[in-house]
Amino acid sequence: MKVLLVFPRIEHGASTFRDKDSWESFLFGYPILTLPHLAGITPKKYEVRIVNENLDTLDFNEEADIVGITCYTMTAPRVYQIADEFRRRGKKVVLGGYHPTAMPDEAGKHADSIVLGMAEASWPRLLKDAENGKLKPIYERDIDFDMADVPPIRRDLITHNPLQGAVQTTRGCTNRCEFCAISSFCQHGIKQRPIKNVVEEIKQMPNRLYVIHDPHLTQNRKYALELFKELIKQKVRKSWVANGTTNVLGTVDDEWLTLAHKSGCVEWFVGFESVSQEALDSIKKAHNKVENFKKMIKRIHDYGMTIQGGIIFGFDEDTPDIFDTTIEKLNELEIDVLEVNILTPYPGTPLYDKMEREGRLTTKDWSRYNQIDVVFTPKQMTEKELSDGARKVAKEFYSWSSIIRRNLKIFATTKKIGGMIPAGTNINFRRYYKRDFSF
């Protein structure tokens, strides 16, 4: 049986490029793990091919018995087009990912089967059912699997390999931020891979730079520390980036930070989300303390690592003053890279349920759920004020003079070739925001 796995075209984001074969797509392309992971858990008796529509041309005439398509909310319209066309040609289509899990009835209109949540246990069972002509319309969540048994991703099927690679050590997140889709998708607590499996996969990875693609590596300090030690012991001389939280990075012991840096860490992505403590408390992210941000960032810099911060605008507590306040605070904090987002109420999250209950969703054109468009009615400003304010912050932060100043500081901080990651992200984010915010 032949299995075709499709990653749909993304119209917005830092990893979106007009020219699929450009030098930018190689330097700044973001590694996709979902489908190589799905291919890895596919029994070896099935033939698997991956098409990433952002880099490859999708051929609807390709031979396949099963077409599996992964789906974010913002890619749902394109996913449905692809699914409908394959089904029109007689192919069996399976949809999975965040959006089908949140909206199975909607997604089911475009598929022969839907996989809810993680697929480690249900995907092999689905393939066996399909082979026997007994495909079910929905495969419910199944968390009865051991991460130790999960094979490495099929890197041999990645035909366009960007400069950065990726690996995942942990599934799930203990935090319950009301705007985040991860906790609603992974309703199983935390699952972690054996460290020896992770390190072996990193060693086999052709990339010298890689992302640890976990919700946040700081949620289990002991596990992370053991990972750092094993990377050092195995002499894995590669540079990496991971997600972290302010409360852990600001309080964890010196040995932990020393070994993180020694094992290759050059950057932590931290979801600050807001410089308003009132907003943070309201979205159930009270472990973020604005008063501690500067001290935490300086501490990370002192250990030779950088900080990419995430900021979201549009919380109910935000007024039009939040944009100038944020710019002023960013200059004080000395963040190295900034991700600027407009609050997006993704289906399946408490935020979406709240907005729908209050009648504040202004569209269900899922393509606009991209963290750049405003898709709801803000409480204390107009939609235009929200859009223009986010644009102002992105434009000011990503002026060329600011980028040059920050990048010089980044290389002085990291003293590693891995400093290319945050420095390159500054340049790539300017390209992204200049395009999507139109400045």
matplotlib code that plots the C-alpha trace (Angstrom):
import matplotlib.pyplot as plt

x = [0.0, 1.3, 1.0, 1.3, 1.8, 1.1, 2.1, 0.0, 1.2, 1.4, 0.7, 1.9, 4.9, 8.6, 9.1, 7.0, 9.0, 7.8, 10.7, 10.8, 14.4, 15.8, 18.8, 16.4, 14.4, 17.7, 19.0, 15.7, 13.5, 11.9, 12.3, 9.0, 8.8, 5.2, 5.2, 8.7, 7.6, 4.4, 6.5, 8.7, 5.8, 4.4, 5.0, 7.9, 5.7, 4.1, 5.7, 5.8, 6.4, 6.3, 5.3, 5.9, 3.8, 6.0, 8.9, 7.5, 4.9, 1.9, 0.8, -2.9, -2.3, 0.4, -0.2, -1.4, -3.8, -4.0, -3.3, -2.6, -2.7, -1.7, -3.8, -3.3, -6.2, -4.8, -4.1, -7.6, -9.0, -6.1, -6.2, -9.8, -9.1, -6.4, -8.5, -11.5, -9.5, -7.8, -11.2, -12.7, -10.0, -10.9, -8.2, -8.8, -8.0, -7.1, -6.8, -5.0, -3.5, -4.6, -7.6, -9.2, -8.8, -10.6, -13.2, -13.7, -17.3, -16.1, -13.0, -14.9, -16.8, -13.6, -12.0, -12.7, -11.1, -10.0, -7.2, -7.7, -4.7, -1.4, -1.1, 1.6, -0.9, -3.8, -1.9, -0.6, -4.0, -5.7, -3.3, -4.1, -7.9, -7.5, -5.6, -8.5, -11.1, -12.4, -11.3, -13.2, -14.5, -12.8, -9.9, -10.2, -7.4, -5.1, -2.3, -1.4, 2.1, 5.6, 7.9, 10.8, 9.1, 8.7, 11.3, 13.3, 11.8, 12.4, 15.0, 15.7, 12.3, 13.2, 14.1, 14.7, 16.8, 17.2, 20.2, 18.4, 17.3, 14.9, 14.3, 11.7, 12.2, 8.9, 5.2, 2.7, 2.8, 1.9, 0.9, -2.7, -2.5, -6.0, -4.8, -2.5, -3.6, -1.0, -2.7, -6.0, -4.3, -2.1, -4.4, -2.1, 0.3, 4.0, 5.6, 9.4, 11.7, 14.7, 17.7, 19.9, 17.4, 17.3, 21.1, 21.6, 19.1, 20.9, 24.2, 22.7, 21.2, 23.1, 22.5, 25.0, 22.2, 19.0, 15.8, 14.6, 10.9, 9.3, 6.6, 9.4, 12.5, 12.4, 9.4, 11.5, 14.8, 16.3, 15.6, 17.0, 20.2, 20.7, 20.3, 22.9, 25.3, 24.9, 25.4, 28.6, 29.7, 29.0, 30.9, 28.0, 29.3, 26.2, 24.3, 20.7, 17.6, 14.8, 11.7, 11.9, 9.9, 10.7, 10.2, 12.6, 15.3, 15.2, 15.7, 17.4, 20.9, 24.2, 25.3, 22.1, 22.8, 26.5, 25.8, 23.0, 25.5, 28.3, 26.1, 25.4, 22.5, 22.7, 19.1, 16.0, 12.6, 10.5, 6.8, 6.7, 3.3, 2.9, 4.5, 1.2, 1.0, -2.7, -3.0, -0.6, -2.7, -5.9, -4.7, -3.4, 0.2, 0.8, 4.2, 5.4, 6.4, 7.1, 9.3, 11.6, 12.0, 15.1, 17.0, 16.3, 17.4, 20.6, 21.3, 20.9, 23.2, 25.8, 25.9, 26.5, 23.0, 20.4, 16.7, 14.0, 10.9, 7.3, 4.8, 1.0, -1.2, -5.0, -5.6, -8.8, -6.6, -4.7, -5.5, -4.0, -1.2, 0.2, 2.2, 4.3, 4.7, 5.9, 8.4, 9.8, 10.0, 11.7, 14.5, 15.0, 14.9, 17.5, 15.7, 17.7, 14.9, 11.2, 8.2, 5.2, 1.8, -1.8, -3.9, -5.6, -8.4, -7.7, -10.6, -10.2, -8.8, -10.5, -10.0, -11.9, -14.8, -14.9, -14.8, -17.5, -19.7, -19.3, -20.1, -16.7, -15.4, -15.7, -14.8, -14.4, -12.3, -9.6, -6.9, -7.0, -6.2, -2.5, -1.5, -1.3, -4.9, -7.4, -10.3, -12.2, -13.5, -11.0, -12.4, -10.5, -9.5, -10.7, -9.5, -7.5, -5.8, -4.8, -3.4, -1.7, -0.2, 1.3, 2.6, 4.3, 6.1, 7.3, 8.5, 10.4, 12.0, 13.0, 14.5, 17.9, 19.8, 18.2, 19.0, 22.6, 23.0, 21.4, 23.3, 26.6, 25.6, 24.4, 27.8, 29.5, 27.3, 27.4, 31.0, 29.8, 29.0, 25.6, 25.0, 23.9, 20.5, 19.3, 21.2, 19.6, 16.2, 16.4, 16.9, 14.3, 11.7, 12.2, 11.4, 8.4, 6.9, 7.7, 5.7, 2.8, 2.4, 3.2, 5.8]
y = [0.0, 3.4, 6.3, 10.0, 12.5, 16.2, 19.4, 22.2, 25.5, 28.2, 31.8, 33.6, 33.2, 33.6, 30.3, 31.3, 32.1, 33.1, 31.2, 27.6, 27.2, 30.5, 31.0, 32.4, 29.2, 27.3, 29.8, 30.7, 27.7, 26.1, 22.4, 20.5, 17.5, 16.3, 14.3, 12.8, 11.7, 10.2, 8.4, 7.1, 5.5, 4.0, 0.3, -0.5, -2.7, 0.5, 2.7, 6.4, 9.6, 13.2, 16.3, 19.7, 22.0, 25.0, 23.4, 20.8, 20.6, 18.6, 16.1, 15.1, 12.2, 10.6, 7.0, 6.6, 4.4, 6.7, 10.5, 11.9, 15.7, 17.6, 20.7, 23.9, 26.3, 28.8, 26.1, 24.5, 26.1, 24.9, 21.5, 21.1, 22.0, 19.4, 16.7, 17.3, 17.0, 13.8, 12.3, 13.4, 11.3, 8.3, 8.5, 7.8, 11.0, 11.2, 14.5, 15.1, 17.9, 20.8, 22.0, 18.6, 17.7, 20.9, 20.8, 17.1, 17.6, 20.3, 18.5, 15.2, 16.7, 16.7, 13.4, 9.7, 9.6, 12.0, 11.3, 13.1, 14.2, 12.4, 9.6, 7.3, 4.6, 5.3, 5.8, 2.3, 0.9, 3.2, 1.9, -1.7, -0.9, 0.9, -2.1, -4.4, -2.0, -1.1, 2.5, 4.3, 7.9, 9.0, 7.6, 8.8, 10.1, 7.2, 8.0, 4.3, 4.3, 4.5, 7.2, 4.8, 2.8, 5.8, 5.5, 8.5, 10.6, 9.6, 12.2, 10.2, 11.5, 15.2, 16.3, 20.0, 20.3, 23.9, 25.1, 24.4, 20.9, 19.9, 17.3, 16.7, 15.3, 15.9, 15.9, 18.0, 20.9, 21.4, 25.1, 25.9, 29.3, 30.0, 31.1, 28.1, 25.1, 22.7, 21.9, 21.2, 19.0, 17.1, 16.1, 13.5, 15.3, 14.9, 12.2, 12.2, 10.3, 8.4, 10.8, 8.2, 8.1, 11.9, 12.3, 9.5, 11.3, 14.6, 12.9, 11.5, 14.8, 16.4, 19.9, 21.8, 24.0, 22.6, 23.5, 21.4, 21.4, 21.0, 23.2, 24.2, 22.3, 23.9, 22.0, 19.1, 20.6, 17.2, 15.7, 18.8, 18.7, 15.0, 15.9, 18.6, 16.3, 13.5, 16.0, 17.1, 13.5, 12.4, 15.5, 16.6, 20.0, 21.5, 24.7, 24.6, 26.7, 25.7, 27.1, 28.1, 29.9, 33.0, 31.5, 28.6, 30.5, 33.2, 30.8, 27.7, 26.9, 28.1, 24.5, 24.1, 27.2, 26.5, 23.1, 24.3, 26.7, 24.2, 21.6, 24.1, 26.3, 29.8, 30.9, 30.5, 31.4, 32.8, 33.6, 36.9, 37.5, 41.0, 43.7, 44.1, 42.0, 42.4, 40.8, 37.9, 37.1, 37.1, 34.6, 32.2, 32.9, 34.3, 32.6, 35.4, 38.3, 41.5, 42.8, 39.8, 40.0, 42.2, 40.2, 36.9, 38.2, 39.6, 36.3, 34.4, 36.9, 36.4, 32.7, 33.3, 32.7, 35.0, 35.5, 35.5, 36.9, 36.4, 39.3, 39.2, 42.2, 42.2, 40.9, 42.3, 44.4, 46.1, 49.7, 51.8, 52.7, 49.2, 49.6, 52.5, 51.0, 47.8, 49.6, 51.4, 48.2, 46.3, 48.9, 48.4, 44.6, 44.2, 41.3, 39.9, 38.8, 39.5, 37.7, 40.1, 38.4, 39.5, 37.5, 34.6, 32.6, 29.1, 26.6, 24.1, 26.7, 28.3, 31.7, 30.6, 29.3, 32.6, 34.8, 32.7, 32.8, 36.6, 37.0, 38.7, 36.5, 38.6, 35.9, 32.1, 32.4, 30.2, 31.5, 34.7, 32.9, 33.6, 35.9, 38.9, 39.5, 40.7, 38.1, 39.3, 42.5, 43.9, 45.1, 48.5, 49.5, 49.2, 46.4, 49.0, 50.3, 46.8, 46.1, 49.4, 49.2, 45.7, 46.9, 49.9, 47.7, 45.3, 48.2, 50.0, 46.8, 45.6, 48.8, 48.1, 50.2, 48.2, 44.9, 45.8, 46.9, 43.7, 41.4, 42.8, 42.2, 38.7, 37.6, 39.3, 37.4, 33.9, 33.9, 31.0, 30.4, 29.3, 33.0, 32.9, 31.5, 34.6, 37.0, 35.4, 35.4, 39.1, 39.5, 36.9, 38.4, 41.8, 40.2, 38.5, 41.5, 43.9, 41.7, 40.8, 44.1, 46.1, 48.6]
z = [0.0, -1.0, 1.5, 0.4, 3.2, 2.4, 4.2, 2.7, 1.5, 4.2, 3.1, 6.2, 8.5, 8.7, 6.9, 3.8, 0.6, -2.8, -4.4, -3.2, -4.3, -3.1, -0.8, 1.7, 1.9, 2.6, 5.2, 7.0, 6.2, 9.3, 9.6, 9.5, 11.8, 11.6, 8.4, 8.8, 12.2, 10.8, 8.2, 11.0, 12.8, 9.6, 9.5, 7.1, 4.8, 3.5, 0.9, 2.0, 0.2, 1.6, -0.3, 1.4, -0.8, 0.4, -1.4, -3.7, -6.5, -5.5, -8.2, -7.8, -10.2, -8.0, -7.1, -3.5, -1.7, 1.3, 1.4, 4.8, 5.2, 8.3, 9.1, 11.1, 11.4, 8.9, 6.4, 6.7, 3.5, 1.4, 3.1, 2.2, -1.4, -1.6, 0.2, -2.0, -5.2, -4.1, -3.1, -6.5, -8.1, -5.9, -3.3, 0.4, 2.5, 6.2, 8.0, 11.3, 13.3, 15.4, 13.4, 12.6, 16.3, 17.3, 14.5, 13.6, 12.2, 9.8, 8.7, 8.3, 5.4, 3.4, 4.5, 4.7, 8.2, 10.9, 13.5, 16.8, 18.8, 18.6, 16.1, 17.5, 18.5, 16.1, 12.8, 12.4, 13.3, 10.7, 8.0, 8.9, 8.8, 5.4, 4.0, 5.1, 3.7, 7.2, 7.5, 10.4, 10.0, 13.3, 15.2, 18.8, 20.9, 22.0, 24.4, 25.1, 23.8, 25.1, 23.8, 24.1, 21.3, 19.0, 16.1, 14.9, 12.1, 8.5, 7.6, 4.4, 3.1, 3.7, 0.2, 0.9, 4.0, 5.4, 7.3, 10.6, 11.5, 14.3, 16.9, 19.6, 23.1, 24.8, 23.9, 25.9, 28.2, 31.8, 31.3, 30.5, 28.7, 27.4, 23.9, 23.3, 21.2, 22.5, 25.8, 24.0, 21.4, 23.8, 26.7, 28.2, 30.4, 29.6, 27.5, 27.1, 24.9, 26.3, 26.2, 24.5, 21.6, 21.3, 21.3, 18.8, 16.5, 16.9, 16.0, 12.9, 11.8, 8.9, 10.2, 12.4, 13.8, 15.2, 17.0, 20.0, 19.0, 22.5, 24.0, 26.4, 27.4, 30.9, 32.2, 33.5, 34.8, 35.6, 32.2, 30.4, 32.6, 31.7, 28.0, 28.3, 30.0, 27.4, 24.5, 26.1, 26.9, 23.3, 22.0, 19.9, 18.6, 17.2, 18.1, 19.2, 20.1, 22.5, 24.1, 27.8, 30.4, 32.4, 35.8, 35.2, 33.3, 35.9, 38.9, 37.6, 39.1, 37.6, 36.7, 34.6, 32.5, 32.2, 30.8, 28.5, 26.9, 26.8, 25.1, 22.3, 23.3, 21.6, 22.1, 24.2, 22.8, 25.7, 25.5, 27.4, 25.8, 27.3, 29.4, 31.2, 34.4, 34.4, 31.0, 32.0, 35.0, 33.1, 30.5, 33.2, 32.6, 36.1, 36.3, 34.0, 36.2, 34.3, 37.1, 36.7, 32.9, 32.7, 35.4, 33.6, 30.2, 31.6, 33.3, 30.1, 28.3, 31.1, 30.2, 26.5, 25.3, 23.7, 24.0, 21.4, 22.9, 21.9, 22.4, 21.7, 21.3, 21.7, 25.2, 26.9, 29.2, 26.3, 25.5, 22.6, 25.0, 25.1, 21.9, 23.0, 26.4, 24.8, 22.6, 25.7, 27.6, 24.8, 24.7, 28.4, 28.3, 25.5, 23.8, 20.9, 18.6, 18.8, 17.5, 17.2, 17.1, 17.2, 19.5, 17.6, 19.1, 17.7, 17.7, 20.6, 23.0, 26.0, 24.3, 21.2, 23.3, 25.2, 22.1, 20.4, 23.6, 23.7, 20.0, 19.3, 16.5, 13.3, 10.8, 10.5, 7.4, 8.8, 6.4, 8.4, 11.7, 11.1, 14.0, 11.7, 10.8, 13.5, 13.6, 16.7, 18.2, 20.8, 24.1, 24.5, 21.0, 17.4, 15.1, 13.1, 16.2, 17.1, 13.6, 13.2, 16.7, 16.2, 12.8, 14.5, 17.0, 14.3, 12.1, 14.8, 16.2, 12.8, 11.4, 9.9, 12.4, 15.3, 13.6, 13.0, 16.7, 18.0, 15.7, 16.7, 20.3, 19.6, 18.2, 21.1, 23.5, 22.0, 20.6, 18.5, 14.8, 16.2, 16.7, 13.1, 14.3, 16.3, 13.9, 10.9, 12.5, 12.9, 9.2, 8.3, 10.7, 9.0, 5.7, 7.1, 9.0, 6.2, 3.9, 6.1, 8.0, 4.8, 6.0]

ax = plt.figure().add_subplot(projection="3d")
ax.plot(x, y, z, "-o")
ax.set_aspect("equal")
plt.show()
